[in-house]
Amino acid sequence: MKYPVVFKSVKISDETHKKLQSIGKVKETFDDVIKRLLDNYSKEKDSLIRVLKLPGKRNIEINFTKQENDWTDKDYDLFVKKIFSMDEAKWRDNVLKRIANNEAWFEEILRFRNE
């Protein structure tokens, strides 16, 4: 495969080179790996929720770049249906239990139900 542009000034460290090699798949080029990483980055920055599980630590980030006003009722319905239709019933039960055990959240749900 011939690459049209050569950057003689772009250098990577040995550590970065090893990391790229370690995430590469059989018969992939560095170009393939870098494109995949860029595609994943693009998808991630456009995602609404990101969960990072690191050893001994969990971090949940919510991306508010898409303004709440851009969401329609259909968007909210799709989001709720997706998370509550997950195979893992334990997840759904745990979320509902926390809402039910939080008086303020539960009162809000009752207020919406009675509207």
All heavy atoms as an XYZ file, in Angstrom:
981
protein
N       0.854     -1.173      0.000
C       0.000      0.000      0.000
C       0.894      1.228      0.000
O       1.845      1.317      0.757
C      -0.902     -0.023      1.251
C      -1.766      1.192      1.373
S      -2.769      1.196      2.873
C      -4.163      0.278      2.289
N       0.574      2.174     -0.822
C       1.371      3.383     -0.935
C       0.644      4.533     -0.254
O      -0.553      4.722     -0.454
C       1.608      3.700     -2.406
C       2.671      4.709     -2.628
C       3.017      4.788     -4.095
C       4.240      5.651     -4.245
N       4.735      5.662     -5.582
N       1.369      5.284      0.563
C       0.775      6.400      1.278
C       1.172      7.691      0.583
O       2.345      7.910      0.300
C       1.237      6.403      2.743
C       0.746      5.183      3.466
C       1.571      4.092      3.659
C      -0.558      5.116      3.909
C       1.107      2.952      4.284
C      -1.029      3.986      4.545
C      -0.194      2.912      4.728
O      -0.654      1.790      5.348
N       0.200      8.559      0.308
C       0.468      9.762     -0.474
C       1.262     10.840      0.255
O       1.921     11.635     -0.379
C      -0.922     10.281     -0.828
C      -1.824      9.712      0.198
C      -1.207      8.412      0.622
N       1.208     10.861      1.595
C       1.865     11.929      2.333
C       2.880     11.329      3.295
O       2.600     10.369      3.985
C       0.832     12.759      3.140
C       1.519     13.859      3.921
C      -0.221     13.339      2.210
N       4.046     11.912      3.337
C       5.080     11.476      4.272
C       5.399     12.651      5.183
O       5.729     13.732      4.722
C       6.356     11.017      3.534
C       7.440     10.663      4.517
C       6.038      9.865      2.607
N       5.248     12.415      6.471
C       5.579     13.443      7.453
C       6.909     13.077      8.086
O       6.979     12.224      8.959
C       4.492     13.525      8.543
C       3.165     13.986      8.035
C       2.141     13.085      7.810
C       2.939     15.325      7.786
C       0.910     13.505      7.357
C       1.707     15.762      7.326
C       0.693     14.847      7.107
N       7.939     13.724      7.663
C       9.252     13.415      8.218
C       9.419     13.978      9.620
O      10.230     13.480     10.380
C      10.345     13.957      7.293
C      10.392     13.230      5.970
C      11.510     13.726      5.113
C      11.485     12.957      3.801
N      12.581     13.302      2.935
N       8.642     14.983      9.969
C       8.801     15.602     11.287
C       7.962     14.922     12.374
O       8.134     15.216     13.533
C       8.442     17.085     11.216
O       7.080     17.231     10.866
N       7.056     14.034     11.995
C       6.219     13.371     12.988
C       6.962     12.169     13.541
O       7.383     11.289     12.800
C       4.871     12.927     12.371
C       4.076     12.127     13.380
C       4.080     14.124     11.901
N       7.110     12.175     14.851
C       7.811     11.077     15.504
C       6.966     10.588     16.662
O       6.213     11.344     17.258
C       9.176     11.534     16.020
C      10.117     11.958     14.928
C      11.443     12.418     15.492
C      12.331     12.867     14.344
N      13.605     13.346     14.808
N       7.102      9.309     16.962
C       6.437      8.756     18.133
C       7.482      8.075     19.001
O       8.495      7.580     18.497
C       5.303      7.774     17.762
C       5.833      6.575     16.971
C       4.207      8.485     16.991
C       4.809      5.491     16.741
N       7.187      8.036     20.279
C       8.122      7.409     21.212
C       8.059      5.896     21.072
O       7.102      5.345     20.511
C       7.774      7.814     22.645
O       6.545      7.232     23.020
N       9.055      5.240     21.601
C       9.051      3.770     21.599
C       7.838      3.238     22.370
O       7.238      2.228     21.975
C      10.343      3.226     22.223
C      11.559      3.460     21.344
O      11.375      3.698     20.126
O      12.688      3.405     21.869
N       7.490      3.918     23.449
C       6.343      3.495     24.257
C       5.043      3.567     23.439
O       4.236      2.638     23.445
C       6.217      4.388     25.494
C       5.068      4.023     26.394
C       4.915      4.979     27.570
O       5.846      5.745     27.873
O       3.832      4.953     28.174
N       4.851      4.664     22.706
C       3.666      4.811     21.867
C       3.667      3.770     20.755
O       2.628      3.180     20.433
C       3.593      6.233     21.275
O       3.554      7.176     22.346
C       2.364      6.416     20.400
N       4.809      3.522     20.196
C       4.955      2.518     19.139
C       4.523      1.146     19.661
O       3.765      0.419     19.008
C       6.412      2.491     18.661
C       6.649      1.620     17.487
N       6.998      0.299     17.604
C       6.582      1.884     16.159
C       7.154     -0.217     16.403
N       6.907      0.724     15.502
N       4.954      0.799     20.858
C       4.581     -0.492     21.459
C       3.085     -0.564     21.741
O       2.459     -1.603     21.537
C       5.375     -0.724     22.746
C       6.828     -1.069     22.495
C       7.583     -1.230     23.793
C       9.058     -1.461     23.506
N       9.867     -1.484     24.719
N       2.509      0.553     22.218
C       1.067      0.572     22.496
C       0.276      0.370     21.205
O      -0.716     -0.364     21.191
C       0.662      1.888     23.159
C       1.050      1.974     24.614
C       0.574      3.288     25.208
C       0.946      3.394     26.663
N       0.472      4.663     27.258
N       0.686      1.034     20.134
C      -0.001      0.868     18.855
C       0.113     -0.574     18.369
O      -0.857     -1.146     17.874
C       0.569      1.824     17.801
C       0.181      3.292     17.948
C       0.995      4.159     16.981
C      -1.303      3.489     17.715
N       1.285     -1.151     18.533
C       1.474     -2.552     18.135
C       0.575     -3.472     18.958
O      -0.001     -4.420     18.435
C       2.929     -2.976     18.317
C       3.830     -2.528     17.192
C       5.262     -2.997     17.415
O       5.802     -2.899     18.517
N       5.879     -3.487     16.350
N       0.446     -3.182     20.248
C      -0.313     -4.073     21.133
C      -1.812     -4.054     20.835
O      -2.503     -5.033     21.107
C      -0.071     -3.719     22.598
O      -0.725     -2.510     22.941
N      -2.329     -2.951     20.301
C      -3.759     -2.909     20.009
C      -4.062     -3.219     18.543
O      -5.220     -3.319     18.161
C      -4.409     -1.568     20.406
C      -3.809     -0.405     19.627
C      -4.320     -1.346     21.893
C      -4.526      0.896     19.868
N      -3.020     -3.398     17.762
C      -3.208     -3.760     16.360
C      -3.654     -5.201     16.220
O      -3.412     -6.042     17.075
N      -4.360     -5.465     15.138
C      -4.827     -6.817     14.835
C      -3.946     -7.397     13.738
O      -3.221     -6.678     13.059
C      -6.283     -6.780     14.384
C      -7.225     -6.233     15.448
C      -8.623     -6.076     14.919
C      -9.516     -5.456     15.994
N     -10.811     -5.070     15.472
N      -4.028     -8.704     13.549
C      -3.238     -9.375     12.535
C      -3.498     -8.727     11.169
O      -4.650     -8.459     10.807
C      -3.584    -10.883     12.490
C      -2.838    -11.572     11.366
C      -3.250    -11.536     13.829
N      -2.455     -8.461     10.450
C      -2.476     -7.868      9.104
C      -2.901     -6.408      9.076
O      -3.160     -5.858      8.016
C      -3.341     -8.690      8.152
C      -2.803    -10.085      7.911
C      -3.607    -10.801      6.859
C      -3.024    -12.203      6.652
N      -3.732    -12.950      5.621
N      -2.997     -5.750     10.229
C      -3.311     -4.328     10.257
C      -2.033     -3.520     10.150
O      -0.991     -3.919     10.668
C      -4.003     -3.943     11.575
C      -5.481     -3.883     11.512
C      -6.093     -3.252     12.758
O      -5.529     -3.365     13.857
O      -7.158     -2.659     12.606
N      -2.137     -2.373      9.527
C      -1.013     -1.441      9.470
C      -1.192     -0.421     10.592
O      -2.269     -0.331     11.197
C      -0.980     -0.702      8.117
O      -2.167      0.112      8.025
C      -0.904     -1.675      6.948
N      -0.161      0.367     10.833
C      -0.298      1.437     11.817
C      -1.378      2.416     11.360
O      -2.125      2.959     12.167
C       1.029      2.178     12.030
C       1.955      1.450     12.950
C       3.114      0.878     12.470
C       1.676      1.338     14.299
C       3.971      0.203     13.317
C       2.520      0.667     15.154
C       3.674      0.091     14.665
N      -1.486      2.627     10.067
C      -2.526      3.493      9.522
C      -3.908      2.962      9.896
O      -4.784      3.726     10.317
C      -2.374      3.594      7.998
C      -3.266      4.664      7.402
O      -3.149      5.839      7.820
O      -4.076      4.317      6.527
N      -4.111      1.656      9.780
C      -5.394      1.041     10.156
C      -5.692      1.262     11.635
O      -6.819      1.612     12.011
C      -5.387     -0.466      9.872
C      -5.244     -0.804      8.401
O      -5.688     -0.004      7.552
O      -4.687     -1.883      8.108
N      -4.686      1.049     12.469
C      -4.865      1.198     13.921
C      -5.200      2.644     14.263
O      -6.142      2.913     15.023
C      -3.596      0.745     14.682
C      -3.716      1.063     16.167
C      -3.338     -0.732     14.465
N      -4.483      3.568     13.686
C      -4.715      4.988     13.973
C      -6.099      5.409     13.489
O      -6.823      6.118     14.198
C      -3.601      5.861     13.357
C      -2.283      5.583     14.093
C      -3.957      7.338     13.427
C      -1.054      6.142     13.411
N      -6.513      4.956     12.310
C      -7.854      5.279     11.813
C      -8.923      4.735     12.752
O      -9.911      5.414     13.050
C      -8.064      4.696     10.414
C      -7.423      5.500      9.323
C      -7.682      4.846      7.978
C      -6.954      5.541      6.861
N      -7.117      4.847      5.571
N      -8.740      3.500     13.227
C      -9.711      2.902     14.147
C      -9.783      3.697     15.442
O     -10.869      3.966     15.971
C      -9.340      1.441     14.420
C     -10.375      0.707     15.246
C     -10.249     -0.802     15.203
N      -8.921     -1.347     15.074
C      -8.098     -1.614     16.108
N      -8.498     -1.376     17.331
N      -6.908     -2.137     15.902
N      -8.630      4.100     15.962
C      -8.614      4.899     17.183
C      -9.306      6.245     16.973
O     -10.061      6.713     17.838
C      -7.176      5.118     17.656
C      -6.456      3.884     18.190
C      -4.975      4.195     18.407
C      -7.095      3.390     19.469
N      -9.077      6.872     15.841
C      -9.730      8.148     15.547
C     -11.237      7.982     15.384
O     -12.017      8.820     15.847
C      -9.117      8.783     14.294
C      -7.686      9.297     14.453
C      -7.113      9.703     13.100
C      -7.626     10.453     15.432
N     -11.658      6.896     14.732
C     -13.093      6.618     14.594
C     -13.731      6.421     15.964
O     -14.814      6.945     16.245
C     -13.335      5.376     13.735
C     -13.068      5.618     12.257
O     -12.954      6.793     11.855
O     -12.956      4.618     11.517
N     -13.059      5.647     16.822
C     -13.581      5.412     18.173
C     -13.646      6.708     18.965
O     -14.602      6.951     19.703
C     -12.733      4.379     18.914
C     -12.928      2.982     18.382
O     -13.907      2.693     17.708
N     -11.987      2.112     18.668
N     -12.628      7.547     18.816
C     -12.622      8.839     19.508
C     -13.801      9.693     19.047
O     -14.495     10.304     19.843
C     -11.310      9.577     19.264
C     -11.363     11.001     19.756
C     -11.276     11.288     21.113
C     -11.552     12.059     18.870
C     -11.355     12.586     21.575
C     -11.642     13.358     19.319
C     -11.541     13.619     20.666
O     -11.645     14.904     21.126
N     -14.036      9.697     17.746
C     -15.134     10.484     17.191
C     -16.477     10.005     17.740
O     -17.333     10.801     18.118
C     -15.109     10.391     15.671
O     -16.083     11.218     15.116
N     -16.670      8.686     17.799
C     -17.913      8.128     18.348
C     -18.046      8.466     19.828
O     -19.124      8.804     20.309
C     -17.940      6.613     18.169
C     -18.148      6.163     16.762
C     -18.055      4.642     16.684
C     -17.989      4.174     15.244
N     -17.719      2.732     15.156
N     -16.929      8.374     20.544
C     -16.956      8.609     21.989
C     -17.301     10.056     22.307
O     -18.096     10.327     23.194
C     -15.602      8.254     22.598
C     -15.562      8.422     24.093
C     -14.222      8.039     24.671
O     -13.757      6.930     24.424
O     -13.644      8.891     25.374
N     -16.728     10.994     21.567
C     -16.997     12.404     21.881
C     -18.436     12.781     21.559
O     -18.965     13.731     22.107
C     -16.001     13.331     21.206
C     -16.157     13.551     19.744
C     -15.090     14.519     19.231
C     -15.235     14.772     17.765
N     -16.309     15.625     17.382
N     -19.097     12.013     20.677
C     -20.496     12.261     20.353
C     -21.454     11.455     21.228
O     -22.662     11.574     21.086
C     -20.768     11.933     18.880
C     -20.086     12.916     17.942
O     -19.809     14.064     18.368
O     -19.822     12.545     16.784
N     -20.921     10.629     22.120
C     -21.787      9.798     22.951
C     -22.360     10.607     24.108
O     -21.795     11.609     24.530
C     -21.019      8.586     23.485
O     -20.024      8.993     24.381
N     -23.481     10.148     24.606
C     -24.148     10.829     25.704
C     -23.550     10.439     27.051
O     -23.311     11.270     27.903
C     -25.643     10.499     25.686
C     -26.480     11.069     26.822
C     -26.500     12.586     26.736
C     -27.886     10.519     26.778
N     -23.270      9.154     27.227
C     -22.749      8.667     28.496
C     -21.483      7.863     28.248
O     -21.411      7.085     27.306
C     -23.781      7.780     29.226
C     -25.013      8.606     29.582
C     -23.191      7.162     30.483
C     -26.126      7.799     30.196
N     -20.502      8.051     29.126
C     -19.268      7.290     29.028
C     -18.954      6.744     30.413
O     -18.953      7.481     31.392
C     -18.132      8.185     28.541
C     -16.832      7.443     28.368
C     -15.814      8.339     27.743
N     -15.197      9.140     28.770
C     -13.990      9.666     28.660
N     -13.310      9.531     27.564
N     -13.480     10.370     29.629
N     -18.721      5.454     30.481
C     -18.385      4.816     31.749
C     -16.976      4.257     31.636
O     -16.683      3.479     30.736
C     -19.370      3.671     32.092
C     -18.980      3.014     33.408
C     -20.794      4.184     32.145
N     -16.112      4.682     32.535
C     -14.749      4.173     32.564
C     -14.587      3.314     33.798
O     -14.862      3.753     34.913
C     -13.739      5.332     32.628
C     -13.726      6.295     31.460
C     -12.791      7.469     31.756
C     -13.285      5.591     30.202
N     -14.190      2.073     33.589
C     -13.907      1.182     34.714
C     -12.406      0.986     34.773
O     -11.821      0.364     33.912
C     -14.603     -0.167     34.500
C     -15.917     -0.291     35.192
C     -16.530     -1.636     34.956
C     -16.189     -2.581     36.074
N     -16.950     -3.833     35.990
N     -11.819      1.566     35.781
C     -10.389      1.424     36.008
C     -10.203      0.591     37.263
O     -11.107      0.517     38.093
C      -9.753      2.811     36.176
C     -10.020      3.803     35.037
C      -9.564      5.188     35.425
C      -9.350      3.345     33.766
N      -9.069     -0.027     37.424
C      -8.864     -0.842     38.637
C      -9.157     -0.033     39.909
O      -8.548      0.995     40.150
C      -7.386     -1.227     38.553
C      -7.049     -1.138     37.098
C      -7.910     -0.035     36.544
N     -10.131     -0.501     40.667
C     -10.484      0.140     41.928
C     -11.243      1.443     41.796
O     -11.458      2.136     42.772
N     -11.661      1.798     40.577
C     -12.299      3.094     40.379
C     -13.290      3.010     39.212
O     -13.055      2.319     38.241
C     -11.218      4.133     40.066
C     -11.692      5.535     39.925
C     -10.521      6.454     39.635
C     -10.976      7.870     39.415
N      -9.864      8.734     39.067
N     -14.389      3.703     39.312
C     -15.364      3.784     38.227
C     -15.730      5.249     38.039
O     -15.970      5.951     39.004
C     -16.607      2.984     38.566
C     -17.633      2.985     37.464
C     -18.724      2.033     37.755
N     -18.122      0.744     38.038
C     -18.764     -0.393     38.053
N     -20.027     -0.415     37.823
N     -18.154     -1.516     38.325
N     -15.748      5.687     36.815
C     -16.057      7.072     36.521
C     -17.147      7.113     35.452
O     -17.004      6.521     34.394
C     -14.796      7.792     36.026
C     -15.016      9.269     35.866
O     -15.854      9.852     36.546
N     -14.291      9.881     34.960
N     -18.239      7.800     35.752
C     -19.328      7.949     34.793
C     -19.401      9.415     34.413
O     -19.504     10.285     35.278
C     -20.672      7.485     35.393
C     -20.604      6.002     35.742
C     -21.820      7.779     34.423
C     -21.822      5.469     36.464
N     -19.311      9.667     33.107
C     -19.373     11.036     32.611
C     -20.588     11.175     31.709
O     -20.886     10.290     30.918
C     -18.116     11.368     31.810
C     -16.854     11.328     32.630
C     -15.604     11.520     31.788
O     -15.726     11.689     30.559
O     -14.518     11.497     32.365
N     -21.279     12.294     31.842
C     -22.412     12.577     30.972
C     -22.022     13.762     30.099
O     -21.571     14.793     30.597
C     -23.680     12.888     31.785
C     -24.030     11.680     32.651
C     -24.828     13.277     30.863
C     -25.197     11.888     33.574
N     -22.166     13.573     28.789
C     -21.782     14.582     27.829
C     -22.992     15.469     27.546
O     -23.972     15.026     26.973
C     -21.298     13.890     26.544
C     -20.830     14.861     25.505
O     -20.912     16.068     25.686
N     -20.353     14.343     24.396
N     -22.892     16.724     27.930
C     -24.006     17.636     27.720
C     -23.801     18.537     26.514
O     -24.365     19.610     26.436
C     -24.234     18.499     28.972
C     -24.851     17.741     30.097
C     -24.113     17.440     31.222
C     -26.156     17.315     30.027
C     -24.677     16.733     32.273
C     -26.727     16.603     31.076
C     -25.990     16.316     32.191
N     -22.982     18.098     25.554
C     -22.777     18.928     24.373
C     -24.043     18.990     23.527
O     -24.295     19.964     22.853
C     -21.601     18.433     23.511
O     -21.821     17.073     23.156
C     -20.291     18.578     24.247
N     -24.840     17.913     23.527
C     -26.147     17.973     22.865
C     -27.096     18.566     23.888
O     -27.374     17.975     24.915
C     -26.623     16.587     22.437
C     -27.960     16.657     21.733
C     -28.393     15.337     21.153
C     -29.706     15.566     20.423
N     -30.210     14.395     19.766
N     -27.553     19.742     23.614
C     -28.396     20.449     24.566
C     -29.679     19.670     24.844
O     -30.234     19.027     23.965
C     -28.746     21.844     24.033
C     -27.538     22.745     23.886
C     -26.852     23.002     25.207
O     -27.511     23.260     26.206
N     -25.546     22.928     25.227
N     -30.117     19.750     26.062
C     -31.340     19.058     26.474
C     -32.514     19.463     25.584
O     -33.390     18.664     25.285
C     -31.640     19.392     27.935
C     -32.791     18.613     28.506
C     -32.965     18.888     29.975
O     -31.985     18.839     30.713
O     -34.117     19.156     30.359
N     -32.522     20.715     25.133
C     -33.624     21.199     24.299
C     -33.667     20.515     22.934
O     -34.683     20.569     22.250
C     -33.523     22.713     24.107
C     -33.689     23.462     25.410
O     -34.279     22.950     26.360
N     -33.162     24.662     25.469
N     -32.563     19.898     22.517
C     -32.537     19.194     21.232
C     -33.238     17.845     21.305
O     -33.553     17.264     20.283
C     -31.089     18.960     20.771
C     -30.384     20.261     20.421
O     -31.074     21.283     20.227
O     -29.145     20.256     20.347
N     -33.473     17.341     22.509
C     -34.088     16.028     22.676
C     -35.599     16.162     22.538
O     -36.210     17.051     23.101
C     -33.725     15.445     24.047
C     -32.387     14.816     24.080
C     -31.203     15.397     23.761
C     -32.095     13.481     24.447
N     -30.184     14.496     23.914
C     -30.707     13.315     24.332
C     -32.861     12.406     24.863
C     -30.069     12.112     24.619
C     -32.237     11.211     25.152
C     -30.856     11.069     25.025
N     -36.177     15.209     21.833
C     -37.634     15.161     21.692
C     -38.172     14.102     22.648
O     -37.403     13.322     23.224
C     -38.028     14.780     20.251
O     -37.576     13.439     20.000
C     -37.424     15.746     19.239
N     -39.489     14.054     22.787
C     -40.095     12.998     23.600
C     -39.692     11.622     23.068
O     -39.458     10.691     23.831
C     -41.619     13.124     23.606
C     -42.103     14.270     24.484
O     -41.305     14.771     25.307
O     -43.280     14.653     24.356
N     -39.598     11.514     21.748
C     -39.202     10.249     21.128
C     -37.772      9.856     21.542
O     -37.496      8.692     21.802
C     -39.302     10.370     19.606
C     -39.128      9.083     18.866
C     -39.366      9.272     17.377
C     -39.166      7.957     16.654
N     -39.406      8.093     15.214
N     -36.868     10.853     21.624
C     -35.495     10.575     22.065
C     -35.476     10.037     23.493
O     -34.790      9.062     23.795
C     -34.621     11.840     22.005
C     -34.364     12.315     20.589
O     -34.257     11.467     19.684
O     -34.261     13.535     20.394
N     -36.228     10.694     24.384
C     -36.277     10.236     25.774
C     -36.895      8.840     25.872
O     -36.410      7.989     26.610
C     -37.068     11.218     26.652
C     -36.327     12.496     26.933
C     -36.734     13.698     26.369
C     -35.205     12.509     27.753
C     -36.053     14.881     26.630
C     -34.517     13.679     28.016
C     -34.945     14.858     27.449
O     -34.265     16.015     27.696
N     -37.974      8.596     25.117
C     -38.605      7.271     25.125
C     -37.639      6.193     24.659
O     -37.547      5.124     25.270
C     -39.857      7.263     24.235
C     -41.003      8.062     24.820
O     -40.964      8.358     26.034
O     -41.933      8.393     24.058
N     -36.916      6.476     23.595
C     -35.943      5.522     23.069
C     -34.845      5.231     24.087
O     -34.482      4.081     24.318
C     -35.334      6.043     21.766
C     -34.301      5.172     21.093
C     -34.910      3.832     20.672
C     -33.725      5.874     19.873
N     -34.350      6.288     24.739
C     -33.303      6.134     25.741
C     -33.781      5.263     26.900
O     -33.121      4.305     27.293
C     -32.859      7.515     26.242
C     -31.804      7.467     27.303
C     -30.490      7.143     26.987
C     -32.117      7.747     28.623
C     -29.511      7.103     27.961
C     -31.140      7.704     29.602
C     -29.843      7.387     29.266
N     -34.960      5.572     27.440
C     -35.488      4.823     28.584
C     -35.800      3.383     28.183
O     -35.477      2.442     28.915
C     -36.720      5.530     29.185
C     -37.403      4.663     30.226
C     -36.316      6.863     29.780
N     -36.408      3.185     27.016
C     -36.703      1.819     26.557
C     -35.419      1.011     26.401
O     -35.376     -0.164     26.753
C     -37.471      1.848     25.238
C     -38.917      2.220     25.404
C     -39.617      2.300     24.053
C     -41.021      2.828     24.221
N     -41.689      3.032     22.932
N     -34.390      1.651     25.886
C     -33.118      0.952     25.680
C     -32.517      0.515     27.010
O     -32.134     -0.638     27.183
C     -32.146      1.869     24.922
C     -30.801      1.281     24.671
C     -30.868      0.171     23.661
C     -29.488     -0.323     23.304
N     -29.532     -1.443     22.391
N     -32.436      1.412     27.973
C     -31.794      1.040     29.234
C     -32.642      0.083     30.058
O     -32.111     -0.746     30.781
C     -31.361      2.266     30.077
C     -32.556      3.123     30.461
C     -30.323      3.088     29.345
C     -32.221      4.251     31.424
N     -33.983      0.165     29.936
C     -34.823     -0.732     30.713
C     -35.115     -2.047     30.005
O     -35.746     -2.930     30.572
C     -36.114     -0.048     31.146
C     -35.908      0.824     32.352
C     -35.566      2.154     32.219
C     -36.013      0.297     33.625
C     -35.338      2.945     33.328
C     -35.793      1.073     34.743
C     -35.452      2.409     34.591
N     -34.656     -2.199     28.781
C     -34.840     -3.476     28.088
C     -33.554     -4.291     28.068
O     -33.503     -5.345     27.448
C     -35.324     -3.241     26.656
O     -34.306     -2.614     25.897
N     -32.551     -3.815     28.767
C     -31.288     -4.549     28.823
C     -31.524     -5.907     29.469
O     -32.387     -6.057     30.325
C     -30.241     -3.753     29.612
C     -29.820     -2.477     28.914
S     -28.799     -1.400     29.938
C     -27.399     -2.435     30.264
N     -30.752     -6.882     29.035
C     -30.901     -8.235     29.564
C     -30.666     -8.304     31.067
O     -31.206     -9.157     31.746
C     -29.918     -9.185     28.860
C     -30.304     -9.417     27.413
O     -31.494     -9.267     27.083
O     -29.423     -9.751     26.617
N     -29.875     -7.422     31.542
C     -29.499     -7.457     32.951
C     -30.590     -6.838     33.816
O     -30.607     -5.639     34.066
C     -28.168     -6.708     33.139
C     -27.603     -6.787     34.532
C     -27.269     -8.203     34.961
O     -26.681     -8.944     34.173
O     -27.598     -8.557     36.106
N     -31.567     -7.645     34.261
C     -32.678     -7.161     35.089
C     -32.154     -6.599     36.415
O     -32.760     -5.704     36.993
C     -33.670     -8.281     35.344
N     -31.038     -7.107     36.874
C     -30.450     -6.624     38.126
C     -30.153     -5.128     38.028
O     -30.369     -4.384     38.969
C     -29.162     -7.407     38.402
C     -28.470     -7.035     39.681
C     -27.227     -7.886     39.874
C     -26.440     -7.421     41.061
N     -25.175     -8.122     41.196
N     -29.685     -4.698     36.858
C     -29.381     -3.286     36.655
C     -30.650     -2.460     36.809
O     -30.693     -1.474     37.530
C     -28.766     -3.087     35.261
C     -28.378     -1.684     34.984
C     -27.165     -1.116     35.232
C     -29.190     -0.648     34.432
N     -27.183      0.210     34.855
C     -28.415      0.513     34.372
C     -30.511     -0.592     33.984
C     -28.913      1.715     33.880
C     -31.005      0.614     33.494
C     -30.194      1.742     33.448
N     -31.710     -2.862     36.107
C     -32.984     -2.148     36.147
C     -33.524     -2.112     37.578
O     -33.952     -1.073     38.071
C     -33.975     -2.813     35.195
C     -35.312     -2.124     35.132
C     -36.279     -2.773     34.139
N     -36.495     -4.182     34.391
C     -36.081     -5.172     33.585
N     -35.451     -4.909     32.478
N     -36.312     -6.434     33.891
N     -33.503     -3.261     38.242
C     -34.003     -3.337     39.622
C     -33.231     -2.407     40.555
O     -33.827     -1.749     41.414
C     -33.920     -4.769     40.147
C     -34.908     -5.703     39.470
O     -35.833     -5.210     38.777
O     -34.751     -6.925     39.627
N     -31.924     -2.357     40.390
C     -31.111     -1.500     41.249
C     -31.396     -0.022     41.021
O     -31.429      0.764     41.966
C     -29.625     -1.800     41.064
C     -29.177     -2.939     41.932
O     -29.289     -2.870     43.148
N     -28.705     -4.004     41.309
N     -31.614      0.378     39.770
C     -31.946      1.774     39.489
C     -33.302      2.118     40.095
O     -33.451      3.132     40.790
C     -31.938      2.056     37.966
C     -32.536      3.423     37.657
C     -30.526      1.957     37.411
N     -34.295      1.264     39.867
C     -35.634      1.523     40.403
C     -35.643      1.536     41.931
O     -36.339      2.350     42.553
C     -36.627      0.491     39.866
C     -36.901      0.591     38.361
C     -37.747     -0.585     37.893
C     -37.554      1.909     38.015
N     -34.873      0.652     42.540
C     -34.786      0.610     44.004
C     -34.228      1.928     44.554
O     -34.737      2.460     45.543
C     -33.888     -0.551     44.434
C     -33.822     -0.746     45.923
C     -32.884     -1.853     46.415
C     -32.327     -2.778     45.417
N     -31.355     -3.728     45.957
N     -33.231      2.466     43.893
C     -32.639      3.720     44.356
C     -33.611      4.888     44.205
O     -33.673      5.776     45.050
C     -31.328      3.991     43.635
C     -30.194      3.242     44.306
C     -29.071      2.846     43.386
N     -28.084      2.050     44.108
C     -28.217      0.759     44.404
N     -29.309      0.120     44.074
N     -27.277      0.103     45.039
N     -34.384      4.880     43.123
C     -35.397      5.926     42.941
C     -36.470      5.788     44.014
O     -36.870      6.774     44.642
C     -36.006      5.864     41.528
C     -34.947      6.253     40.484
C     -37.235      6.774     41.428
C     -35.361      6.001     39.050
N     -36.937      4.558     44.250
C     -37.992      4.327     45.243
C     -37.537      4.684     46.657
O     -38.334      5.164     47.471
C     -38.438      2.869     45.189
N     -36.265      4.471     46.959
C     -35.743      4.740     48.300
C     -35.326      6.193     48.500
O     -34.974      6.581     49.615
C     -34.567      3.819     48.615
C     -35.024      2.394     48.848
O     -36.124      2.150     49.312
N     -34.167      1.448     48.511
N     -35.353      7.000     47.453
C     -35.018      8.421     47.565
C     -36.341      9.190     47.545
O     -37.014      9.263     46.521
C     -34.112      8.841     46.410
C     -33.694     10.289     46.513
O     -34.536     11.182     46.543
N     -32.400     10.508     46.557
N     -36.702      9.735     48.682
C     -38.018     10.373     48.835
C     -38.251     11.470     47.796
O     -39.326     11.553     47.200
C     -38.150     10.956     50.258
C     -39.562     11.301     50.646
C     -40.482     10.091     50.697
O     -40.052      8.997     51.080
O     -41.663     10.255     50.337
N     -37.260     12.312     47.541
C     -37.431     13.418     46.588
C     -37.667     12.892     45.174
O     -38.553     13.386     44.460
C     -36.208     14.330     46.615
N     -36.900     11.905     44.757
C     -37.061     11.349     43.406
C     -38.425     10.668     43.278
O     -39.105     10.807     42.260
C     -35.963     10.353     43.087
C     -34.577     10.926     43.010
C     -34.227     12.244     42.917
C     -33.366     10.188     43.020
N     -32.865     12.365     42.866
C     -32.307     11.124     42.933
C     -33.055      8.836     43.100
C     -30.973     10.739     42.917
C     -31.719      8.453     43.083
C     -30.697      9.398     42.993
N     -38.796      9.924     44.313
C     -40.068      9.206     44.279
C     -41.236     10.193     44.201
O     -42.200      9.981     43.458
C     -40.193      8.282     45.494
C     -41.373      7.367     45.409
C     -41.383      6.313     44.504
C     -42.474      7.568     46.221
C     -42.486      5.462     44.418
C     -43.575      6.719     46.141
C     -43.577      5.672     45.233
N     -41.156     11.294     44.971
C     -42.201     12.326     44.935
C     -42.305     12.941     43.547
O     -43.406     13.219     43.063
C     -41.935     13.410     45.981
C     -42.143     12.960     47.412
C     -43.595     12.588     47.709
O     -44.511     13.248     47.168
O     -43.810     11.620     48.466
N     -41.172     13.137     42.885
C     -41.204     13.674     41.525
C     -41.923     12.726     40.578
O     -42.716     13.151     39.734
C     -39.791     13.932     41.005
C     -39.158     15.182     41.555
C     -37.838     15.487     40.871
O     -37.840     15.738     39.641
O     -36.805     15.468     41.571
N     -41.649     11.439     40.714
C     -42.312     10.446     39.862
C     -43.813     10.462     40.112
O     -44.608     10.448     39.167
C     -41.714      9.045     40.088
C     -40.322      8.993     39.486
C     -42.618      7.963     39.500
C     -39.559      7.733     39.763
N     -44.206     10.534     41.375
C     -45.636     10.587     41.692
C     -46.284     11.842     41.115
O     -47.417     11.793     40.610
C     -45.858     10.522     43.199
C     -45.524      9.183     43.862
C     -45.708      9.294     45.366
C     -46.375      8.073     43.274
N     -45.566     12.977     41.164
C     -46.092     14.212     40.607
C     -46.329     14.069     39.105
O     -47.375     14.438     38.589
C     -45.103     15.366     40.866
C     -45.573     16.714     40.357
C     -44.621     17.842     40.779
N     -43.242     17.590     40.435
C     -42.683     17.963     39.271
N     -43.384     18.576     38.353
N     -41.410     17.714     39.065
N     -45.377     13.460     38.391
C     -45.547     13.254     36.940
C     -46.680     12.259     36.656
O     -47.427     12.429     35.708
C     -44.248     12.750     36.299
C     -43.186     13.804     36.198
C     -41.955     13.628     36.786
C     -43.421     14.988     35.505
C     -40.966     14.582     36.694
C     -42.433     15.966     35.395
C     -41.206     15.772     35.998
N     -46.779     11.262     37.480
C     -47.830     10.253     37.286
C     -49.216     10.855     37.444
O     -50.155     10.483     36.757
C     -47.634      9.106     38.276
C     -48.687      8.065     38.175
C     -48.071      6.759     38.060
N     -49.077      5.789     37.667
C     -48.761      4.651     37.165
N     -47.502      4.335     37.002
N     -49.681      3.801     36.828
N     -49.318     11.814     38.351
C     -50.609     12.436     38.639
C     -50.946     13.584     37.701
O     -52.048     14.134     37.789
C     -50.649     12.915     40.096
C     -50.606     11.753     41.074
O     -51.137     10.670     40.789
N     -49.959     11.949     42.200
N     -50.025     13.966     36.834
C     -50.311     15.069     35.887
C     -51.241     14.627     34.801
O     -51.275     13.547     34.343
C     -49.000     15.571     35.250
C     -48.207     16.440     36.162
C     -46.946     16.983     35.478
O     -46.650     16.634     34.315
O     -46.267     17.771     36.122
